[in-house]
Every structure is written in C-alpha cells, then in structure tokens.
Amino acid sequence: MLYIRFSLFFSLVHLVCYIIAGIIDLRLAKKMYVGKDRLYRAFFRDMEDPKQSLRIAKLLIPSQLLRGILMSVVLYPVLPFLFGLSFGMRFLFLAGMMFVYADFCSAIPFSNTIEGIVYLKKEFVEKRMFWTIQLEAIIYSILFGLLSGWLLFW
C-alpha cells in the first residue's frame, strides 16, 4: 500500500509542478512555441491550431500522470532510505534528481540539455534560449523537491 500511495502522490506532485513550470516557461518563451515563426515549428505541434491544441489538452494530464508513475517506481528500492532523511536532504535529493536526470543530463538533445549543447544547431542553444528553457527545469525541480520532500513523506 505504501508504494501505491507513494506513486499516486508522486504523480500528482509531478503533474502540478510540471504545469506550473510549463505555464511560466510558455509566458517567458512564447515565441519558441507559438506563432508562424516559432523556433520549434519543425517538430512541435502547433498549439494555435484548434485541432492540435485539443489533442495536446486531452493527452497532457494522462501522459504526465503516466510519467509520474514510471518515475516513482524507479524510486521504490530507495524509499526506506528516503523516509529516514530530513526534509532538507529529501528536497536536495529529489530536486537534484529531477533536474539532473530528468532535464539537464537527459539523453534527449534539447535546448537545455548537455546533449542539446553537443548536437543541436546554434539557434536552438544560444545563451538566451538555453537559459529560458533551463529556467523551466529549475522551477520544476525546486517545486518538485519542495512539494515531494514535504508531501510524500508525512
């Protein structure tokens, strides 16, 4: 029962943090995602197209809940260890894990990852672009570390 409860809360915390960080990033970096001249037009769906926007809206919550469940299951072996940590250490571990493994050191080349710096064209990783996208990862990781460090272990 502990593992199921952990996965459910983990998924909900992930979803909330993902949406908050995404909203902030979309406001700061709208030109990358929206408009005729958007930077990612070659591979991101057009959020201004009502049909594609509806598809994104329908899949957003279920896909992120699934991601949350999958990420939580990986932590099952270390749960007893995490329960023994102070809030500060849980925050550092969980925020760091999400930032390092889920974002910056991801094997997927994107504007804010090490792989992206290596493989993407310059316009996708210019300093402003890199830090704008990185801000989303930092906000997400900090929120996730705070909420999960507090909610998942009471």
Backbone as JSON, one array per atom type, in Angstrom:
{
  "sequence": "MLYIRFSLFFSLVHLVCYIIAGIIDLRLAKKMYVGKDRLYRAFFRDMEDPKQSLRIAKLLIPSQLLRGILMSVVLYPVLPFLFGLSFGMRFLFLAGMMFVYADFCSAIPFSNTIEGIVYLKKEFVEKRMFWTIQLEAIIYSILFGLLSGWLLFW",
  "N": [[0.82, -1.2, 0.0], [2.01, 1.21, 0.71], [3.71, 1.74, -1.46], [1.95, 2.13, -3.59], [0.5, 4.37, -2.7], [2.64, 6.19, -2.54], [3.36, 6.33, -5.3], [1.02, 7.44, -6.4], [0.82, 9.97, -5.08], [3.33, 11.02, -5.84], [2.99, 11.18, -8.62], [0.93, 13.08, -8.76], [2.16, 15.32, -7.58], [4.24, 15.68, -9.42], [2.69, 16.31, -11.72], [1.43, 18.77, -10.97], [3.68, 20.45, -10.53], [4.87, 20.31, -13.04], [2.93, 21.54, -14.67], [2.79, 24.15, -13.55], [5.48, 25.08, -13.91], [5.59, 24.84, -16.69], [3.64, 26.69, -17.55], [4.78, 29.09, -16.69], [7.15, 29.05, -18.24], [6.06, 29.08, -20.83], [4.95, 31.62, -20.92], [7.26, 33.18, -20.75], [8.72, 32.36, -22.95], [7.23, 32.36, -25.3], [7.53, 32.83, -28.07], [9.06, 30.76, -28.93], [7.42, 28.57, -29.0], [4.94, 29.24, -30.1], [3.23, 30.71, -32.88], [3.79, 31.71, -36.32], [6.49, 31.89, -36.95], [7.73, 30.34, -35.03], [10.31, 28.83, -33.11], [10.47, 26.03, -32.74], [8.92, 24.9, -34.74], [9.3, 22.88, -36.62], [9.18, 20.45, -35.29], [7.46, 20.54, -33.07], [4.04, 20.36, -32.17], [1.46, 22.51, -33.44], [0.28, 24.78, -31.32], [-1.55, 26.74, -31.69], [-3.31, 25.86, -33.55], [-6.53, 24.77, -33.48], [-7.36, 22.03, -33.51], [-4.99, 20.57, -33.04], [-4.27, 21.72, -30.62], [-6.37, 20.86, -28.99], [-5.87, 18.12, -29.0], [-3.42, 18.07, -27.6], [-4.3, 19.09, -25.14], [-6.03, 17.02, -24.34], [-4.26, 14.89, -23.96], [-2.35, 15.78, -22.16], [-2.67, 15.65, -19.21], [-3.15, 12.79, -18.7], [-0.73, 11.74, -19.84], [1.29, 12.92, -18.32], [0.67, 11.99, -15.78], [1.18, 9.28, -16.17], [3.96, 9.44, -16.7], [4.77, 10.31, -14.17], [4.08, 8.09, -12.57], [5.78, 6.11, -13.66], [8.3, 7.27, -13.11], [8.18, 7.26, -10.34], [8.17, 4.55, -9.64], [10.77, 3.75, -10.11], [12.04, 4.69, -7.9], [11.31, 3.03, -5.82], [13.15, 1.07, -4.64], [14.76, 2.73, -3.03], [13.11, 3.96, -1.22], [12.83, 3.33, 1.63], [15.24, 4.41, 2.58], [14.9, 7.14, 1.84], [12.77, 7.9, 3.5], [14.07, 8.06, 5.9], [15.55, 10.37, 5.8], [16.12, 13.88, 6.49], [13.89, 16.68, 5.92], [15.24, 18.65, 4.42], [17.35, 17.21, 3.22], [15.87, 15.35, 1.72], [14.62, 17.14, -0.02], [16.89, 18.18, -1.4], [17.84, 15.8, -2.6], [15.6, 14.91, -4.18], [14.9, 17.19, -5.76], [17.38, 17.61, -6.99], [17.67, 15.16, -8.33], [15.54, 15.26, -10.17], [16.24, 17.54, -11.65], [18.82, 16.92, -12.64], [18.68, 14.22, -13.75], [16.18, 14.13, -15.12], [16.17, 16.39, -16.66], [18.62, 18.32, -17.32], [20.74, 16.43, -17.78], [19.56, 14.65, -19.45], [19.19, 12.15, -21.98], [18.15, 13.06, -24.27], [18.51, 15.28, -26.91], [17.99, 18.63, -26.42], [17.1, 22.1, -26.11], [18.02, 22.78, -23.56], [19.73, 20.85, -22.55], [22.67, 18.85, -21.93], [23.2, 17.12, -24.05], [21.86, 18.53, -26.06], [23.45, 20.83, -26.28], [25.67, 19.7, -27.43], [24.71, 18.48, -29.85], [22.67, 20.02, -31.18], [21.74, 22.61, -33.52], [23.11, 25.93, -33.53], [21.16, 28.0, -33.18], [19.23, 26.82, -31.59], [20.35, 26.51, -29.11], [21.41, 28.9, -28.25], [22.59, 31.34, -25.88], [20.46, 32.84, -24.6], [18.24, 31.31, -25.27], [18.93, 28.8, -24.17], [19.03, 29.43, -21.37], [16.43, 30.35, -20.93], [14.82, 28.08, -21.37], [16.07, 26.43, -19.53], [15.34, 27.64, -17.18], [12.71, 26.79, -16.81], [13.15, 24.09, -16.17], [14.58, 24.39, -13.8], [12.72, 25.73, -12.13], [10.69, 23.78, -12.09], [12.11, 21.62, -10.87], [12.83, 22.65, -8.33], [10.27, 23.25, -7.24], [9.21, 20.66, -7.33], [11.0, 19.27, -5.65], [10.52, 20.6, -3.2], [7.7, 20.21, -2.76], [7.43, 17.38, -2.99], [9.29, 16.47, -1.13], [8.08, 17.26, 1.17], [5.28, 16.44, 1.05], [5.31, 13.7, 0.28], [6.37, 12.2, 2.3], [5.13, 12.31, 4.81]],
  "CA": [[0.0, 0.0, 0.0], [2.91, 2.34, 0.77], [4.22, 2.02, -2.8], [0.85, 2.67, -4.4], [0.26, 5.73, -2.22], [3.79, 6.96, -2.97], [3.26, 6.57, -6.74], [-0.1, 8.36, -6.67], [1.22, 11.31, -4.66], [4.45, 11.41, -6.68], [2.42, 11.56, -9.92], [0.2, 14.34, -8.61], [3.16, 16.37, -7.36], [4.88, 15.89, -10.73], [1.74, 17.0, -12.6], [1.27, 20.16, -10.52], [4.94, 21.17, -10.78], [5.04, 20.35, -14.5], [2.01, 22.55, -15.22], [3.22, 25.47, -13.1], [6.72, 25.44, -14.62], [5.26, 24.99, -18.11], [2.92, 27.96, -17.74], [5.78, 30.17, -16.56], [8.02, 29.0, -19.41], [5.31, 29.49, -22.02], [4.84, 33.08, -20.86], [8.58, 33.77, -20.99], [9.33, 31.9, -24.2], [6.12, 32.08, -26.21], [7.96, 32.84, -29.47], [9.66, 29.47, -29.27], [6.39, 27.54, -29.11], [3.71, 29.72, -30.73], [3.39, 31.66, -33.97], [4.25, 31.21, -37.61], [7.96, 31.84, -36.94], [8.19, 29.71, -33.78], [11.58, 28.13, -33.26], [10.3, 24.58, -32.77], [7.83, 24.57, -35.67], [9.6, 21.67, -37.39], [8.9, 19.2, -34.57], [6.41, 20.68, -32.06], [2.7, 20.58, -32.7], [1.05, 23.92, -33.46], [-0.69, 24.99, -30.26], [-2.57, 27.7, -32.14], [-4.26, 25.1, -34.36], [-7.5, 24.24, -32.5], [-7.37, 20.57, -33.5], [-3.77, 20.11, -32.36], [-4.35, 22.19, -29.24], [-7.3, 19.96, -28.31], [-5.15, 16.86, -28.81], [-2.46, 18.3, -26.51], [-5.08, 19.22, -23.9], [-6.56, 15.7, -23.96], [-3.18, 13.98, -23.58], [-1.43, 16.37, -21.18], [-2.78, 15.1, -17.86], [-2.84, 11.36, -18.64], [0.67, 11.46, -20.15], [2.14, 13.33, -17.19], [0.42, 11.05, -14.68], [1.94, 8.08, -16.52], [5.37, 9.75, -16.44], [4.95, 10.34, -12.73], [4.05, 6.71, -12.07], [7.01, 5.44, -14.09], [9.43, 7.83, -12.36], [8.06, 6.87, -8.93], [8.5, 3.14, -9.5], [12.22, 3.65, -10.08], [12.49, 5.05, -6.55], [10.89, 2.03, -4.82], [14.25, 0.47, -3.85], [15.38, 3.66, -2.09], [12.1, 4.59, -0.36], [13.16, 3.28, 3.07], [16.32, 5.38, 2.8], [14.35, 8.49, 1.74], [11.96, 8.16, 4.69], [14.97, 8.34, 7.01], [16.24, 11.64, 5.6], [15.45, 15.12, 6.9], [13.22, 17.36, 4.8], [16.25, 19.31, 3.59], [18.06, 16.21, 2.4], [14.91, 14.84, 0.72], [14.5, 18.2, -1.02], [18.1, 18.19, -2.24], [17.88, 14.58, -3.4], [14.52, 14.85, -5.18], [15.07, 18.3, -6.7], [18.58, 17.32, -7.78], [17.4, 14.03, -9.22], [14.68, 15.69, -11.28], [16.98, 18.47, -12.5], [19.95, 16.27, -13.32], [18.3, 13.07, -14.57], [15.02, 14.35, -15.99], [16.33, 17.56, -17.53], [19.93, 18.73, -17.81], [21.56, 15.31, -18.26], [18.73, 13.75, -20.24], [19.82, 11.66, -23.21], [17.44, 13.69, -25.39], [19.05, 16.6, -27.23], [17.03, 19.73, -26.45], [17.74, 23.41, -25.91], [18.56, 22.97, -22.21], [20.43, 19.66, -22.09], [24.05, 18.68, -22.38], [23.1, 16.54, -25.39], [21.49, 19.6, -26.97], [24.62, 21.68, -26.5], [26.56, 18.96, -28.32], [24.16, 18.06, -31.14], [21.72, 20.92, -31.84], [22.24, 23.8, -34.21], [23.35, 27.06, -32.64], [19.94, 28.78, -32.87], [18.45, 26.12, -30.58], [21.03, 26.53, -27.81], [22.03, 30.18, -27.95], [22.54, 31.58, -24.43], [19.12, 33.25, -24.14], [17.37, 30.14, -25.45], [19.34, 27.81, -23.18], [18.63, 29.82, -20.02], [14.97, 30.44, -20.85], [14.31, 26.72, -21.2], [16.64, 25.91, -18.29], [14.55, 28.2, -16.08], [11.58, 25.89, -16.59], [13.66, 22.91, -15.48], [14.95, 24.78, -12.44], [11.47, 25.96, -11.4], [10.07, 22.47, -11.88], [12.9, 20.83, -9.93], [12.7, 23.23, -6.99], [8.9, 22.98, -6.78], [9.07, 19.22, -7.12], [11.75, 18.92, -4.45], [9.82, 21.12, -2.03], [6.41, 19.53, -2.55], [7.58, 15.94, -2.77], [10.02, 16.3, 0.12], [7.13, 17.51, 2.26], [4.05, 15.65, 0.95], [5.45, 12.26, 0.07], [6.99, 11.51, 3.42], [4.5, 12.59, 6.1]],
  "C": [[0.87, 1.27, 0.0], [3.37, 2.73, -0.64], [3.16, 2.62, -3.7], [0.58, 4.11, -4.01], [1.4, 6.65, -2.67], [3.68, 7.31, -4.46], [2.15, 7.55, -7.08], [0.27, 9.79, -6.28], [2.36, 11.85, -5.53], [3.92, 11.92, -8.03], [1.67, 12.88, -9.84], [1.15, 15.52, -8.39], [3.85, 16.7, -8.68], [3.96, 16.7, -11.64], [1.6, 18.47, -12.24], [2.52, 20.98, -10.85], [5.18, 21.34, -12.27], [4.17, 21.46, -15.1], [2.44, 23.95, -14.82], [4.47, 25.93, -13.85], [6.46, 25.66, -16.1], [4.55, 26.29, -18.42], [3.89, 29.13, -17.67], [6.67, 30.2, -17.8], [7.3, 29.47, -20.66], [5.15, 31.0, -22.06], [6.16, 33.76, -21.2], [9.1, 33.48, -22.39], [8.29, 31.6, -25.28], [6.58, 31.99, -27.67], [8.62, 31.53, -29.9], [8.59, 28.43, -29.6], [5.19, 27.94, -29.97], [4.05, 30.71, -31.85], [3.97, 31.02, -35.22], [5.78, 31.04, -37.65], [8.52, 31.17, -35.68], [9.42, 28.84, -34.05], [11.39, 26.62, -33.46], [9.22, 24.12, -33.75], [8.06, 23.26, -36.43], [9.22, 20.4, -36.64], [7.9, 19.32, -33.43], [5.07, 20.87, -32.75], [2.35, 22.05, -32.57], [-0.05, 24.13, -32.43], [-1.76, 26.0, -30.62], [-3.6, 27.04, -33.06], [-5.23, 24.45, -33.38], [-7.5, 22.72, -32.4], [-6.16, 20.01, -32.75], [-3.75, 20.53, -30.89], [-5.27, 21.3, -28.41], [-6.62, 18.62, -28.02], [-4.16, 16.97, -27.64], [-3.2, 18.35, -25.17], [-5.6, 17.87, -23.41], [-5.46, 14.78, -23.43], [-2.29, 14.49, -22.44], [-1.51, 15.68, -19.82], [-2.51, 13.6, -17.84], [-1.36, 11.04, -18.91], [1.58, 11.82, -18.99], [1.9, 12.45, -15.96], [1.17, 9.74, -14.93], [3.44, 8.29, -16.28], [5.67, 9.72, -14.95], [4.98, 8.94, -12.13], [5.35, 5.99, -12.43], [8.23, 5.96, -13.31], [9.39, 7.39, -10.9], [8.49, 5.43, -8.7], [10.02, 2.93, -9.41], [12.77, 3.93, -8.67], [12.11, 4.02, -5.48], [12.05, 1.45, -4.02], [14.87, 1.42, -2.81], [14.38, 4.34, -1.16], [12.44, 4.5, 1.12], [14.27, 4.29, 3.44], [15.78, 6.8, 2.81], [13.52, 8.86, 2.97], [12.84, 8.53, 5.89], [15.68, 9.68, 6.91], [15.43, 12.82, 6.16], [14.78, 15.73, 5.67], [14.24, 17.99, 3.86], [16.99, 18.35, 2.68], [17.13, 15.59, 1.35], [14.73, 15.86, -0.39], [15.7, 18.19, -1.96], [18.16, 16.96, -3.15], [16.85, 14.62, -4.51], [14.62, 15.98, -6.21], [16.28, 18.05, -7.6], [18.36, 16.2, -8.78], [16.58, 14.49, -10.44], [15.44, 16.64, -12.22], [18.04, 17.73, -13.31], [19.47, 15.17, -14.26], [17.17, 13.37, -15.56], [15.22, 15.51, -16.95], [17.76, 17.7, -18.06], [20.76, 17.59, -18.39], [20.74, 14.28, -19.03], [19.47, 13.34, -21.52], [19.19, 12.27, -24.46], [18.08, 15.05, -25.69], [17.94, 17.64, -27.31], [17.77, 21.0, -26.06], [18.38, 23.6, -24.54], [19.3, 21.74, -21.68], [21.86, 19.63, -22.6], [24.06, 18.09, -23.8], [22.74, 17.6, -26.43], [22.65, 20.51, -27.3], [25.55, 21.01, -27.51], [25.98, 18.83, -29.73], [23.26, 19.06, -31.87], [22.42, 22.08, -32.53], [22.25, 24.98, -33.23], [22.07, 27.81, -32.26], [19.07, 28.13, -31.79], [19.08, 26.18, -29.19], [21.77, 27.84, -27.55], [21.76, 30.5, -26.48], [21.13, 31.92, -23.93], [18.16, 32.06, -24.2], [17.66, 29.1, -24.37], [18.81, 28.18, -21.8], [17.13, 29.97, -19.86], [14.36, 29.07, -20.62], [14.83, 26.13, -19.87], [15.86, 26.42, -17.08], [13.34, 27.32, -15.78], [12.02, 24.66, -15.8], [14.01, 23.23, -14.03], [13.7, 25.01, -11.59], [10.8, 24.64, -11.09], [10.8, 21.69, -10.79], [12.78, 21.35, -8.5], [11.3, 22.98, -6.44], [8.71, 21.5, -6.46], [9.79, 18.79, -5.84], [11.05, 19.38, -3.18], [8.55, 20.33, -1.74], [6.58, 18.04, -2.25], [8.32, 15.66, -1.46], [9.11, 16.45, 1.32], [5.96, 16.52, 2.21], [4.24, 14.14, 0.91], [5.93, 11.5, 1.29], [6.38, 11.87, 4.77], [3.82, 11.38, 6.65]]
}
